Protein backbone atom coordinates (compact mmCIF):
# COMPACT_ATOMS: atom_id res chain seq x y z
CA UNK A 1 0.00 0.00 0.00
CA UNK A 2 2.97 2.35 0.39
CA UNK A 3 3.23 2.50 -3.40
CA UNK A 4 -0.44 3.46 -3.65
CA UNK A 5 -0.20 6.15 -0.98
CA UNK A 6 2.89 7.65 -2.63
CA UNK A 7 1.65 7.40 -6.22
CA UNK A 8 1.39 10.48 -8.41
CA UNK A 9 -1.83 9.05 -9.83
CA UNK A 10 -4.00 6.02 -9.34
CA UNK A 11 -7.02 4.71 -11.24
CA UNK A 12 -9.22 1.67 -11.72
CA UNK A 13 -10.20 0.50 -15.18
CA UNK A 14 -13.17 -1.67 -16.16
CA UNK A 15 -15.59 -1.91 -19.07
CA UNK A 16 -18.49 -0.56 -17.02
CA UNK A 17 -16.67 2.44 -15.49
CA UNK A 18 -14.17 3.17 -18.29
CA UNK A 19 -11.50 4.70 -16.04
CA UNK A 20 -12.17 5.74 -12.46
CA UNK A 21 -9.69 8.01 -10.68
CA UNK A 22 -8.72 6.94 -7.16
CA UNK A 23 -7.98 9.93 -4.94
CA UNK A 24 -8.14 8.18 -1.56
CA UNK A 25 -7.19 4.76 -0.20
CA UNK A 26 -7.88 3.71 3.39
CA UNK A 27 -8.75 7.33 4.16
CA UNK A 28 -5.35 8.59 2.93
CA UNK A 29 -5.21 11.06 0.03
CA UNK A 30 -3.37 10.10 -3.14
CA UNK A 31 -1.76 13.03 -4.98
CA UNK A 32 -3.23 15.44 -2.44
CA UNK A 33 -6.72 14.17 -3.26
CA UNK A 34 -6.52 15.50 -6.83
CA UNK A 35 -7.25 13.68 -10.07
CA UNK A 36 -4.02 13.48 -12.05
CA UNK A 37 -3.53 14.86 -15.56
CA UNK A 38 -2.63 11.46 -17.05
CA UNK A 39 -5.75 9.87 -15.60
CA UNK A 40 -7.88 12.64 -17.10
CA UNK A 41 -6.16 12.37 -20.49
CA UNK A 42 -6.40 8.56 -20.59
CA UNK A 43 -10.10 8.72 -19.79
CA UNK A 44 -10.73 11.22 -22.61
CA UNK A 45 -8.69 9.20 -25.12
CA UNK A 46 -10.52 6.02 -24.19
CA UNK A 47 -13.90 7.73 -24.62
CA UNK A 48 -12.82 8.97 -28.07
CA UNK A 49 -11.86 5.42 -29.07
CA UNK A 50 -15.21 4.07 -27.88
CA UNK A 51 -17.08 6.75 -29.85
CA UNK A 52 -15.07 5.98 -32.99
CA UNK A 53 -15.74 2.26 -32.63
CA UNK A 54 -19.46 2.87 -32.10
CA UNK A 55 -19.60 4.77 -35.41
CA UNK A 56 -18.13 1.74 -37.20
CA UNK A 57 -21.00 -0.49 -36.13
N, C-alpha and C positions, 0 to 999 in steps of 0.2 A: 504494500500500500504506500510505502514511501515514494515510489516512482509516481504513483497517481497524485499524491499530495503535492509533489514538486514539479508536476508536468506544466508545460506552457499552455497546453490545450488537451482536452480530453473529450471524446464523443463516443456515442453508441450508434451502430449502424444496423438497420434491419429493413426488410422490404416494406413493412407497414408504417415505419416512422421515418424513412429515408435516412436522415442523419440527425441525431439528437445531441445537442451540446450537453456536457456534464460540467456543471460549475461548482458542485459540492459533492463530497464523499464523506460519509460518516460525520456530517456536520462541519467538515473542514472545507474552506473555500479552495478552489483550484483556480489559478491565475487571478487571484483577487476577486473571484466570483464573477468574472467577465467572460463572455463568449469570445473565443479567439478568432483572429482574422482568417486563419486557414480553415477552421471549422465552417465559418460563414461562407467562404469561397467554395469549398467542397460541396456544401449543401446546394448552392446556386448552380454549380456546374452539373451536379447530379440531376437536379430538376430540369435543366435544359436538355440533358440527354433523354430523360423520360418523355419530355414533350416531343422531341424529335422522333423518338421511336413510336410514339402514339400516332403521329402523322403518317407513318409508313404503313400502318395497319388499315 
